[in-house]
Amino acid sequence: HYKCDGKDDCGWGCGYRTIQTLCSWIIKTKENCSSKTVPSINQIQEVLVDLEDKPPSFNQSHQWIGTCEAAMVLSQLYDVSSI
């Protein structure tokens, strides 16, 4: 998903692109998937702010995210458990 949306996230976007790749797989394989779209980096950041994992200043930032954030986003958007 790198640069698929015209966003240059070199050096900080690997966590977001990993989430997008997992979202693509979920959409293609999960029956009755609640969402049929892959979220943008901005949408991923908004989810984390809405879940109160990150402060509002996180939106539009270049801050890294990891596996914990990925699990929260996948759970929120696709009802996928990380347990």
Backbone as ProteinMPNN parsed JSONL, in Angstrom:
{"seq_chain_A": "HYKCDGKDDCGWGCGYRTIQTLCSWIIKTKENCSSKTVPSINQIQEVLVDLEDKPPSFNQSHQWIGTCEAAMVLSQLYDVSSI", "coords_chain_A": {"N_chain_A": [[0.805, -1.209, 0.0], [2.18, 1.141, 0.034], [2.536, 4.46, -0.894], [0.188, 4.274, -2.374], [-1.856, 5.991, -2.06], [-0.801, 8.388, -2.652], [0.57, 9.487, -0.577], [3.555, 10.244, 1.02], [5.128, 8.313, 3.122], [7.554, 7.527, 4.002], [9.811, 6.151, 6.265], [8.175, 6.321, 8.503], [5.699, 5.126, 8.124], [5.277, 2.336, 8.152], [3.795, 0.752, 9.995], [1.161, 1.615, 9.552], [0.811, 0.869, 6.872], [1.031, -1.858, 7.119], [-1.286, -2.405, 8.586], [-3.154, -1.664, 6.611], [-2.662, -3.633, 4.687], [-3.429, -5.925, 6.114], [-6.137, -5.279, 6.418], [-7.024, -5.414, 3.761], [-6.77, -8.163, 3.329], [-8.602, -9.153, 5.225], [-11.026, -8.095, 4.238], [-11.22, -9.502, 1.839], [-11.443, -12.141, 2.707], [-13.133, -12.534, 4.942], [-16.332, -13.523, 5.762], [-19.392, -11.726, 5.566], [-18.248, -9.211, 6.127], [-17.902, -6.231, 7.931], [-17.031, -3.835, 6.877], [-16.094, -2.658, 3.695], [-13.952, -1.306, 2.751], [-10.538, -0.197, 2.627], [-8.887, 1.486, 5.167], [-7.57, 4.833, 5.101], [-4.388, 6.336, 5.976], [-4.955, 8.616, 7.487], [-7.564, 7.983, 8.345], [-7.048, 5.745, 9.941], [-5.592, 6.96, 11.979], [-7.61, 8.616, 13.004], [-9.384, 6.7, 14.05], [-7.857, 5.696, 16.185], [-7.669, 7.977, 17.776], [-10.391, 8.404, 18.311], [-10.864, 6.129, 19.835], [-9.608, 6.868, 22.065], [-6.994, 6.193, 22.488], [-4.958, 7.67, 21.521], [-3.976, 11.158, 21.645], [-5.826, 14.093, 20.447], [-3.961, 15.572, 18.939], [-2.56, 13.701, 17.558], [-3.71, 13.172, 15.104], [-3.053, 13.608, 11.666], [-0.34, 13.44, 12.067], [3.12, 12.257, 11.978], [3.651, 10.107, 13.535], [4.797, 6.987, 14.724], [3.179, 3.756, 14.771], [2.27, 0.632, 16.321], [1.926, -2.92, 16.897], [-0.044, -3.147, 18.897], [-1.712, -0.958, 18.429], [-2.529, -1.672, 15.87], [-4.08, -3.962, 16.398], [-6.184, -2.784, 17.831], [-7.358, -1.117, 15.87], [-8.136, -2.992, 13.884], [-9.971, -4.481, 15.344], [-11.919, -2.528, 15.899], [-12.756, -1.648, 13.314], [-13.348, -3.978, 11.844], [-14.295, -5.92, 13.5], [-12.541, -7.887, 14.478], [-10.924, -10.07, 16.559], [-8.021, -9.848, 18.582], [-7.155, -11.724, 20.249]], "CA_chain_A": [[0.0, 0.0, 0.0], [3.044, 2.316, 0.063], [2.267, 5.499, -1.895], [-1.018, 4.009, -3.153], [-2.739, 7.137, -1.881], [-0.039, 9.593, -2.919], [1.169, 9.971, 0.67], [4.926, 9.782, 1.226], [5.253, 7.973, 4.539], [8.867, 6.9, 4.16], [10.433, 6.306, 7.576], [7.234, 6.307, 9.632], [4.391, 4.579, 7.77], [5.204, 0.877, 8.003], [2.695, 0.214, 10.799], [-0.089, 1.928, 8.864], [0.733, 0.049, 5.658], [0.763, -3.231, 7.571], [-2.724, -2.445, 8.881], [-3.886, -1.646, 5.346], [-2.515, -4.953, 4.078], [-4.308, -6.833, 6.862], [-7.518, -4.923, 6.085], [-7.305, -5.992, 2.436], [-6.952, -9.599, 3.496], [-9.863, -9.365, 5.947], [-12.121, -7.8, 3.317], [-11.303, -10.569, 0.837], [-11.647, -13.488, 3.254], [-14.118, -12.636, 6.021], [-17.734, -13.472, 5.368], [-20.17, -10.678, 6.232], [-17.329, -8.185, 6.601], [-18.651, -5.021, 8.258], [-16.534, -2.732, 6.049], [-15.538, -3.13, 2.426], [-12.914, -0.377, 2.315], [-9.287, -0.137, 3.366], [-8.78, 2.843, 5.697], [-6.388, 5.641, 4.815], [-3.592, 6.633, 7.169], [-5.718, 9.577, 8.295], [-8.678, 7.275, 8.983], [-6.478, 4.926, 11.008], [-5.298, 7.876, 13.081], [-8.892, 9.046, 13.59], [-9.893, 5.591, 14.864], [-7.087, 5.645, 17.429], [-8.077, 9.134, 18.581], [-11.762, 8.122, 18.769], [-10.784, 5.115, 20.889], [-8.894, 7.541, 23.159], [-5.649, 5.641, 22.643], [-4.058, 8.76, 21.152], [-4.566, 12.486, 21.817], [-6.234, 14.716, 19.182], [-2.791, 16.044, 18.184], [-2.049, 12.565, 16.788], [-4.232, 13.278, 13.743], [-2.188, 14.247, 10.678], [1.057, 13.405, 12.508], [3.974, 11.22, 11.402], [4.039, 9.244, 14.65], [4.757, 5.547, 14.482], [2.258, 2.91, 15.522], [2.739, -0.749, 16.375], [0.969, -4.028, 16.864], [-1.19, -2.888, 19.788], [-2.616, -0.067, 17.696], [-3.106, -2.453, 14.775], [-5.136, -4.803, 16.966], [-7.333, -1.933, 18.158], [-7.989, -0.668, 14.626], [-8.807, -4.139, 13.266], [-11.138, -4.794, 16.181], [-12.915, -1.474, 15.731], [-13.282, -1.542, 11.955], [-13.742, -5.25, 11.226], [-14.721, -6.847, 14.547], [-11.563, -8.983, 14.498], [-10.293, -10.166, 17.869], [-6.58, -10.121, 18.559], [-6.87, -12.72, 21.299]], "C_chain_A": [[0.848, 1.274, 0.0], [2.8, 3.203, -1.149], [1.025, 5.231, -2.741], [-1.988, 5.181, -3.088], [-2.015, 8.462, -2.101], [0.666, 10.166, -1.703], [2.563, 9.375, 0.823], [5.134, 9.569, 2.721], [6.568, 7.251, 4.818], [9.448, 7.207, 5.543], [9.479, 6.271, 8.754], [5.932, 5.555, 9.339], [4.248, 3.076, 7.757], [4.055, 0.261, 8.813], [1.347, 0.435, 10.139], [-0.268, 1.051, 7.631], [0.504, -1.421, 6.001], [-0.717, -3.383, 7.894], [-3.517, -2.483, 7.581], [-3.807, -2.999, 4.633], [-3.412, -5.968, 4.774], [-5.772, -6.547, 6.559], [-7.911, -5.506, 4.731], [-7.583, -7.481, 2.544], [-8.278, -9.907, 4.19], [-11.052, -9.162, 5.022], [-12.312, -8.944, 2.325], [-11.698, -11.92, 1.423], [-12.759, -13.613, 4.294], [-15.536, -12.523, 5.467], [-18.44, -12.395, 6.188], [-19.275, -9.604, 6.844], [-18.092, -6.874, 6.78], [-18.227, -3.819, 7.421], [-15.897, -3.317, 4.798], [-14.435, -2.213, 1.916], [-11.693, -0.467, 3.221], [-9.13, 1.298, 3.867], [-7.487, 3.533, 5.262], [-5.584, 5.814, 6.108], [-4.349, 7.593, 8.069], [-6.882, 8.908, 9.017], [-8.187, 6.382, 10.113], [-6.173, 5.798, 12.216], [-6.576, 8.338, 13.772], [-9.489, 7.962, 14.476], [-9.173, 5.564, 16.21], [-7.394, 6.823, 18.34], [-9.475, 8.903, 19.142], [-11.784, 7.094, 19.893], [-10.065, 5.634, 22.135], [-7.562, 6.856, 23.488], [-4.606, 6.726, 22.376], [-4.754, 10.098, 21.382], [-4.967, 13.072, 20.466], [-5.056, 15.204, 18.321], [-2.159, 14.93, 17.341], [-2.515, 12.617, 15.335], [-3.277, 14.09, 12.877], [-0.709, 14.252, 11.069], [1.826, 12.326, 11.732], [4.465, 10.284, 12.497], [3.854, 7.776, 14.273], [3.635, 4.898, 15.278], [2.771, 1.481, 15.438], [1.608, -1.752, 16.39], [-0.237, -3.817, 17.778], [-2.21, -1.993, 19.094], [-3.28, -0.811, 16.541], [-4.264, -3.305, 15.271], [-6.379, -3.974, 17.285], [-8.09, -1.498, 16.904], [-8.747, -1.816, 13.967], [-10.051, -4.545, 14.034], [-12.258, -3.795, 15.929], [-13.56, -1.499, 14.349], [-13.871, -2.83, 11.401], [-14.199, -6.304, 12.235], [-13.866, -8.105, 14.543], [-10.865, -8.967, 15.845], [-8.811, -10.47, 17.722], [-6.188, -11.154, 19.594], [-6.98, -14.106, 20.711]], "O_chain_A": [[0.299, 2.375, -0.031], [2.854, 2.744, -2.29], [0.827, 5.911, -3.749], [-2.84, 5.34, -3.962], [-2.543, 9.527, -1.781], [1.293, 11.222, -1.79], [2.737, 8.158, 0.764], [5.295, 10.522, 3.482], [6.67, 6.464, 5.758], [9.561, 8.366, 5.94], [9.925, 6.198, 9.9], [5.13, 5.368, 10.253], [3.19, 2.572, 7.382], [3.409, -0.673, 8.337], [0.488, -0.446, 10.16], [-1.362, 0.55, 7.373], [-0.149, -2.142, 5.246], [-1.335, -4.379, 7.52], [-4.463, -3.262, 7.463], [-4.789, -3.449, 4.042], [-4.075, -6.773, 4.12], [-6.57, -7.478, 6.454], [-9.013, -6.033, 4.577], [-8.515, -7.996, 1.928], [-8.994, -10.822, 3.784], [-11.983, -9.967, 5.02], [-13.444, -9.311, 2.008], [-12.235, -12.764, 0.706], [-13.277, -14.71, 4.501], [-15.883, -11.553, 4.793], [-18.121, -12.181, 7.357], [-19.526, -9.144, 7.958], [-18.837, -6.455, 5.894], [-19.001, -2.874, 7.274], [-15.237, -4.354, 4.854], [-14.023, -2.331, 0.762], [-11.796, -0.768, 4.41], [-9.231, 2.236, 3.076], [-6.453, 2.891, 5.082], [-6.054, 5.476, 7.194], [-4.384, 7.406, 9.285], [-7.16, 9.228, 10.173], [-8.851, 6.277, 11.144], [-6.463, 5.417, 13.35], [-6.615, 8.439, 14.999], [-10.039, 8.26, 15.536], [-9.809, 5.425, 17.255], [-7.378, 6.675, 19.561], [-9.724, 9.176, 20.316], [-12.617, 7.171, 20.796], [-9.933, 4.922, 23.131], [-7.07, 6.931, 24.614], [-3.51, 6.699, 22.936], [-5.981, 10.175, 21.322], [-4.496, 12.596, 19.433], [-5.164, 15.238, 17.095], [-1.307, 15.206, 16.496], [-1.807, 12.163, 14.437], [-2.76, 15.124, 13.3], [0.087, 14.981, 10.477], [1.249, 11.584, 10.937], [5.561, 9.731, 12.404], [2.894, 7.392, 13.605], [3.2, 5.41, 16.309], [3.603, 1.158, 14.59], [0.49, -1.473, 15.957], [-1.338, -4.265, 17.458], [-3.414, -2.236, 19.16], [-4.462, -0.604, 16.265], [-5.314, -3.361, 14.631], [-7.501, -4.416, 17.036], [-9.321, -1.509, 16.882], [-9.885, -1.633, 13.534], [-11.065, -4.911, 13.441], [-13.415, -4.181, 15.764], [-14.78, -1.384, 14.231], [-14.789, -2.792, 10.582], [-14.461, -7.449, 11.865], [-14.372, -9.226, 14.596], [-10.277, -7.956, 16.229], [-8.4, -11.244, 16.858], [-5.002, -11.424, 19.788], [-6.78, -15.094, 21.418]]}, "name": "protein", "num_of_chains": 1, "seq": "HYKCDGKDDCGWGCGYRTIQTLCSWIIKTKENCSSKTVPSINQIQEVLVDLEDKPPSFNQSHQWIGTCEAAMVLSQLYDVSSI"}
